[in-house]
Amino acid sequence: MKIGIKSVILFLVIISLELFNPIYAFPNNVVQDDISENEPEFFVLAWKEGTILAKKETSMYIEVDSLGRQNINILVNKKQEPVLFTSNISTSVCADGECRLMKIQLYWTLLGGYAGFDPYPGFPLTKHEHDEFLNADYLKLHQLLLDNKSILKQRKIDELIDKPKQLDLNGVDGLSGATIAEVKETVVAGALYSCYVAWHLVHGVIKVKLKAYTLSKLNDEMVINMLYSNNLDYQMFCLNSIDELQYTEHHDRIMEIFDSGIPLVRSVIIKNFAENFWNSPELQKPIWNYFSTIDVNNRSLLLNHLDKASNEILEGLSSELKVMTKNQLKIYLLNLENKISIDAAIIRNLRKFSEANKYTYAYLVQNFLEDRE
Amino acid sequence: MKYFISVLCIILMNLQIFSQEILLEAESFDNKGGWVVDPQFEQQMGSPYLMAHGLGKIVKNAHTKVNFPEKGEYHIWVRTMNWAPGEWEAPGRFKISIDGVLLESTLGLRSGWGWEYVGTTKVEANSINLELVDLTGFNGRCDAIYFSISNKKPPASLNKLTEWRKMVTAEPNAPEQTKSYDLVVVGGGIAGCAASIAAAEQGLKVALIHDRPLLGGNASSEIRVHTLGIYGHFERILRMLDTEHYPNGSPESKLDQEKRDRNVKSYANIDLFLNWRAYDAKSMDNTVKYVDARQTSTGERIRFVSPYFVDSTGDGWIGFWAGAEFSYGRESVDIYGENWDEHGELWSPKKADNAVMGSSVLWRSKKTKSKQDFPDVPWAMPVARKYEAVNGEWQWEFSRNDLHQIHDAEEIRDHMLMGIFGSFWNAKKQPENANRELEWVSYLVGKRESRRFVGDHIFTLNDAKEGRKFPDAVVIETREIDVHYQIILEDEDNPDFISEALFYKTPKYYIPYRSLYSKNINNLFMAGRNFSCSHVGLGGPRVMRTTGQMGAAVGFAASLCKKYAINPRELYTGYLKEYMDLIEEQKSPKNTILKQ
């Protein structure tokens, strides 16, 4: 490894500033004198106006090869409730024999997920040839850090810069390697090494420690706070932690999440509703209203509970046959088939659907009606 | 002469004359032109069929001679399906022509497999020349053509159709021939090939039944997935079968295909039944007695009798028919304690469900020197939406919880075709793709996960995580466990035919022999993705060098089972040392001479 004399001098200057001048030790807009009043520049959680967070030390740290331990602090609100983890990171990033110092303030959620970062005032991140990061570059880094399954996770740095083998068989054009293309798309151009280091700092083993720390101090209030957060990890954690009673108690919030959530969170909600939910026509009614607007997988999960659905719901579904896949329609018809009698309104809707002459699976309904005659 | 008699038998068999009706199976056409035989969905829709897989270019006519017992006016029905129904012209339209005259009816229009009425034709000679005329190049499909003096439509439902087929063709219940072997291996993927070679090298007389013309399954040049994993104890055998690490979908697979076919065919005591698809197996007293298979074009049938069977079909058909215990879907995270906190529900669900890893259809396009048109594909756009692509790698994968990877495999394949054709159409709008044309699109579904048999040991993530060293460890692997999920689960705007992988790094791990034979069927081995494992446990060893190791391990096991006239379990309980010595021996210098 070659380290130029300029780099060494710069490094010593930075270290000395960090040791002796607290103004430079923490970025102005985040944690100064152990108090944070401003939202981190790149941040994924909601930041309520007027939030004031105080920094407390923990025994946790990240070990950085060149510069040793980087301590992890916890930020707490006025009620002394933990809100975020943070660390002021100084580490060296080496590429092509040249090492530079990277300084960045990282934030994690209470579950160890990526929460955001602040560039370090006076020490912008740099790219190849020492070009400074532009705002768009910081945004791209933020997007990269948001991806906890990034391709950077699986690969050593050397593997990311290897040129893929070109294929040329029988005159066929070469295929560009998927790996390198994917890497290029996700990292800041000219800053692969910085991106790689930052990603591994955020998503390294520290995540597990942070979560364990939170779990050791977890109480009901913290769990319910997570339900009311806009963070998917928090919501999922809470939805998988609360009991049947709490599902009922927070029904409205859960339905809000169901309404706005991604398919994965919806499926967790449907799966976790307990028997008492499906046994209650009133409780389950609102969720069926989403049937035609949610994704196919969750429609299937809902249909698993068809045997507990009221006639009113079955009738409502008979107007939604067009959104059902073939197998979903079969499940719906099978459910009707098992009934002693079918409401006239449902039969009317089935007939209308089967005669519309524009639906792919109308023949299934035609067969069903024929069999009943 | 032998050939002539065979052909005569085949013709008689397939053009069985029953009164004044003729059922012509499309796959038995004399010349298939540009149509391909697709036998993948026989268990779901009733038969292999012909498909016009022309990537948007009209394929050459398939033609055949049909003999008629009597002259007269015949009604004609064609069994077909519109594979992308909706408010547009059906993508797979075709017609038939008789003695050079194109009949008016356009076919391939109905939703779901069934009969479309063509009209009548006057037959005034003893035979006619029949042609299938593709109109689109987009996967029109024809299962059978039925001529009858009577105007009675054949039955539609699969059960009735199966019985009706038997009646019309006067097919007896049992196959015409019976063949006996020391070992019958069903499924010629890497696992099945390795099992056959290992057993053959130990002197067993082996039947290897495979429903395609080419060996290798997902590694074949028809599907083109490269082999991953390590060789374990069986480098010599697996090097005869595996692939280079080229990009998935690469035409380089053809070179490995030649190597593989040549090597397997070089074994005198392997009887290779290519283009034969097993359709039934019977067990008595928890013992498989026989497997019945049918030639995918001629319909000829053989009953295979053996004391031992290897189910390397991937979908686990032999065990399924024989009544072997199996599982499907994702277990609850608590069943085997397979949680991975970081990925939670995506990795292993809190409550069991029927989600599994999906199937891939690989494809590629190429640049040419001139502008290439690609037809409009409105029927593909509801699936492709705005997604653009010019090649498809492993991420082109489809799984959805209302679709079963076996029962709904045709819909899964067709969904992928819509994703491919639509995404390519979108990409073609870009000026830089003006000269691009589709070069190759597989029509075979490359499956990752379907039935998983239950053996005496169920291999799980924890076996891998802890690197458990079993006394009967016959498979070794270092590859991480990776489990896939559909990216639409994270964002509804994502395409539903693209997946992502979650990689869990593990130490070197081992699979015990006890995961390679059935718990309740006494003489059934399994090798391949249908071995005994959990959903997450399958994540690592599903790759093909690893499944190849499983195959080799059961091939050697079968040889000792035969030697002592014991069942697979008894080999573990009574002869383990000899078995493990035999496995260990495979690494010795005399066994490392490579056959390339």
Interface residues (C-beta under 8 A of the other chain):
Chain A: N148 K149 K153 Q154 K165 L167 L169 N170 V172 D173 L175 G177 A178 K207 V208 K211 M236 N240 I262 P263 L264 S267 V268 K271 N272 D295 V296 N297 R299 S300 L301 T325 K326 N327 Q328 K358 T360 Y361 A362 Y363 L364
Chain B: P85 G86 E87 R110 S111 G112 Y246 P247 S250 P251 E252 D341 E342 H343 G344 E345 L346 P349 K350 K351 D353 A355 R364 K366 K367 N391 E393 R400 N401 D402 L403 D408 E411 E439 I488 L489 E490 D491 E492 D496 E500 L502 F503
